[in-house]
């Protein structure tokens, strides 16, 4: 029986993240299926993540390939982590539009195959879409431009 170390590690990572997020979701009111609380949906997603992790883990033990793990995409990992930290640190001060634009730009640039112009166009389009959906359609009360900007 072949084992795939990639699938085994990925399955364990999914299970670990699912358990961590599920534990965090238990700190919120769960409610019921008909009257969901703020912790219900995150707990449901955490459960799905654990199930997917188990499926991947079992697949890694049953029908895996013995290929090497390969290199870690450090550029992508750093850009994605940096984008999340940037958004969390600046969304209140800069506002939704600038913080979201820079976050989406960084995530687009995480891939080596995405050019700068493509990343800018993608970030601008997704920022406009998110503002339309969250601010105007859903009525989320978040300023489009924050107090740090003289606009």
N, C-alpha and C positions, 0 to 999 in steps of 0.2 A: 504494500500500500504506500503510494507516494504521498508526501506531505509538501504543502506549499507554505513556506515561511512567510511570504507576503500576505497570503490570505489569513493565516493564523494571527499575525500581528495586527492586520486591519480589523479582523473580527474582535480581537481583544480590545483594540482602541474604541471601536463602536460600543462594545459592552461597557467599557469604563466610562465613556462620556454619557451613555444612557443612564447608568446608575448614578453618576454625579448629578446630572440634571434632574433625574427623578427625585433624588434626595432633596435637592433645592426646591423642587416644586411642592414637596410635602409641607414646606413652611407656609404655603398659601392656602386659603380656603378652597377646597375641591368642589364643593357643591354636589349636584347630581347631574345625570345625563341630560335631563330636561332643563335644569337651571344651573348651568356651569359656573363655577367660581373661577377666579384668576389662576388657580393652580391646576385646573382640570386638563386643559389642552396641553400645557407643557408636560404634565405627567403622562398623558396619552402619547405624545411624541417621543418621550424618553422610553416608554415601553416598546414602541415601534423600533426605535434605535437599538434597543437590547435584542429584540427578536431578529432584526437584520444582522446584527453582530453574531448571534448564534448561528444563523444560516451560513454566513461567510466563514465562521470558524469551523463548522462541520465540513463545509466544502473544502477548506484548506487541508483537513485531515484525510478526506476521502479521495478527491480527484485533483490533487495539486500537481504543480510542476516544480521541479527542483532547481529552477533558475535562480541566479543571484538576486539579491534585493535591489541592487542598483544604487545610484547616487541619490542623495536627498536634495530636492529642489529648494535650496536655501533662499534664493531670490524670491520665489513665490511665497514661501513661509513668512519671510520678514516683511514683505510688502502687505500681505494679508493681515498679519498681526498688527503692523504699524497702522494700517487703515482703520482697523477696529478701535485701536487705542486713540487715534486721532479723532474719530467720530465721537467717541464717548467723552473725550476731554474738551471738545470745542463746540458741540452742537448747541449748548446753551448760550455761549458767548458769541459765536459767529452767526448762529441761526441755521435753519435747516438747509437752505439752498447752498451756501458756501461749504458747509461741513460735509454735506452729502456729495457735492461735486468732487471735492478733493478725495473723499473716501472712495468713490467709484473710480476716479482716475487712478488712484494707487492700486486698486484691485485689478483694473484692466491692465496696468503695466506689470502686474505680477507674472504674466505670461510673456515669455521671450518672443512669441510669435505675434504679439499685438504691437503695432506701431504707435507712435505718439499721437499722430493725427487721428487714427482710429480710436484710440483711448479717449481723446478729448471729445470727439463726436458722440461716442457711446456714453460717456459720463454726462454730457450735456442733455442728451435725450432721456436718459434714465432719471436724471434730476428733475427735469420738467415733468415727466410722467409721475414720479413720486409726489411732487408738490400738488399736481392735479388730483391725484387719488387721495392722499392723506389730508391735505389742508382744505381743499375745496369740496371734494366728494364726501369724505368721511367727517370733516369738521374738526380734525385734530387741532387743538389750540397750541400750536408751536409757531413761534415767529419765523418767518421766511428769512429775514435778516436780523441778526442779533445786535445786542448793545455794543459789541466791540467794533462794529462797522459804522461809520458816519453816514448812513444812508437813511 
